[in-house]
C-alpha cells in the first residue's frame, strides 16, 4: 500500500470486502490505496517531502477517501534565487546570494551605475541614481563623471553670476547698498564684488558700500580717498576738503574759498580739541634748519615757533647749526701755549663744550732729572748729562737718581765711569781687608800663597812666580814676615823646601819624574818630604839594550833591537859545537 504494508482479508470478489474496500488479487484492499486514509480521516493532512541533490523540501499530503493521499504539495528543491523564497529549503530565504551586483539606470539624459540589492519577493532592485539634467548642486546629476560642469570654468571655479564661488550664490544683491556687482574670478575662490554703490553711498572697498562721510580735514593721499572732495595741502600736510558753491555749504569754522570749504584758522589739526597742544616747527636759513615747538590756538592756528636761527658751529656745548651734533666740525685740537718764569710749553687745546677750548699744555717747571723736558726748552735733563748726552753726574750716573757712593758693597769710594756705553757706578777703592776684583766687586783679600797661576792677574795683587816645576802666586813679605814654612827673600815669601806642591797636606805622596840621557828617558817617582821637599827621582839611567828581560833603554819594549840570533859555541871533552 502507499502508506506501507498492512494486513488484508482474503476475498473472491468485491462482495467479500467491507465498504470502502475492493477485492484485488484475492485481498480486500482499500479503494484509496491507503489503510490510514479513510472516511474517518477525510481531509486530514500529513507531512511529506521532496528531495534531490540540492536539498529537501517539506509539504503536506491530504486524505481523499476515494483517491487516497494526494501528491505531496512540497516544491522541488532548486538553486537559491532572489525571490523571497527558500528555494533550496535550508530554512533561510535568499541566502548565499552576493551582497550586491552591478547595475545601471539608463535614460536619454545619461547612464548611472550603481549596485542592485536583493529585496526578497521584489527581486533585485537597482540602487543607482536616475540620470537627470545637470543642475548646480555639487552632484553629477547625469552621471557623466563631471560635477556642475555647466557652472564652473576651465579652472574648476564656480564663475557664473548666478553661482559665484559656490552653487546658488547669485551676484546682484549680495553686498548691501550696491548698485551693481560682478563675479570676480581672479580670486582663489570667486567672490561677488561691488562695482558701484547706490546714491548716498561710496565704494569703501570691493566688499563694502558705506554711507558718504564728512571728510573735511581728513588726512589723505589723493582725491580718490576724499569721497567727492579734494586732497589739498593745508598747513604743511594733505587733507580732504569738501566742495562748496557758497559759504552756506560749509559748516562752522570753515569758509568757502576756491570752491572748497577751508578752515578759518588755516589749520586742520589745530581745533578746540587740541587747544594748547604743541607740535614741532622749524626755522631754516642757508646754514641749516632748527627745530622748535609751536602752540595751538584755535582762533589763529599754530603760533609762536620757538626754533632758533641756525649759526656757524662754535665750541660752546650747543648745536649751533642745528644738524643734530653738538660742537661738530670743530678741529680735534689746536695749538696752545702755557707760560711762566721757567719757560713756554706748547700743547693742544681741545673743545670741552660749555667750557670752551681748554689748553692741555703742561706748565713749565724747573728742570729735574726725570726724563722730561720740564722747562720746555727742547732738551731733556740737560743739567744732568755730558756733551755726549750721557747721565754722567755722581748723583745721576747712567740714569736719573742712580747716585754713586753706596751702590757697590764694601767699596770705600766709587766713580761714575762715563767711558761705558751707558755710564755706570764703578769701584774706585775698596775698604780695608777687601780687594777690587773688577769694576763692580770688592771681595775679601784671599790667601793666594802657592796657588797655581798663569799671570799676575790671577794673584789678586801678588806676583805669579816660577817655583820648582810650575808657576805659583808668591805673596809679598809684610814687615819681613812670612807664614810658617816660608822665608822672606827679596821681598817675597818663598817655600823653605823649595816647592809649592809638597806640604803637610801632601806628605808621603808621589809624583812622576824622569832621568834623560843620550840613550833614552827613564821614568820613576819622587816622594814628598815636608822638610826637604821632593826627594831624588828613583828612576834608573837609560842603558844600551841587552838580553836580560828588561827595558834597558826605557823605550817601552823589553830586549828590543837585538838580533834574532847570534853565533855561539859549546865545548867539552868531546869537542866544540
Secondary structure, 3 states (H helix, E strand, C coil): CCCCCCCCCECCCHHHCCCCEEEECCEEEECCCCCCCCHHHCCCEEEEEEECCCCEEEEEEEEECCCEECCCCCCCCCCCCCCCCCCCCCCCCCCCCCCCEEEEEEECCEEEEEEEEECHHHCEEECCCCCCCCCCCCCCCCCCCCCCCCCECCCCCEECCCCECCCCCCCCCCCCCEEEEEEECCCCCCEEEEEEECCCEEEEECCEEEECCCCCCEECCCHHHCCCCEEEEECCEEEEECECCCHHHCCCCEEEECCEEEECCCCCCCCHHHCCCEEEEEEECCCCEEEEEEEEECCCEEECCCCCCCCCCCCCCCCCCCCCCCCCCCCCCEEEEEEECCEEEEEEEEECHHHCEEECCCCCCCCCCCCCCCCCCCCCCHHHECCCCCEECCCCECCCCCCCCCCCCCEEEEEEECCCCCCEEEEEEECCCEEEEECCEEEECCCCCCCECCCHHHHCCCEEEEECCEEEEECECECCECCCCEEEECCEEEECCCCCCCCHHHCCCEEEEEEECCCCEEEEEEEEECCCEECCCCCCCCCCCCCCCCCCCCCCCCCCCCCCCCCCCCEECCEEC
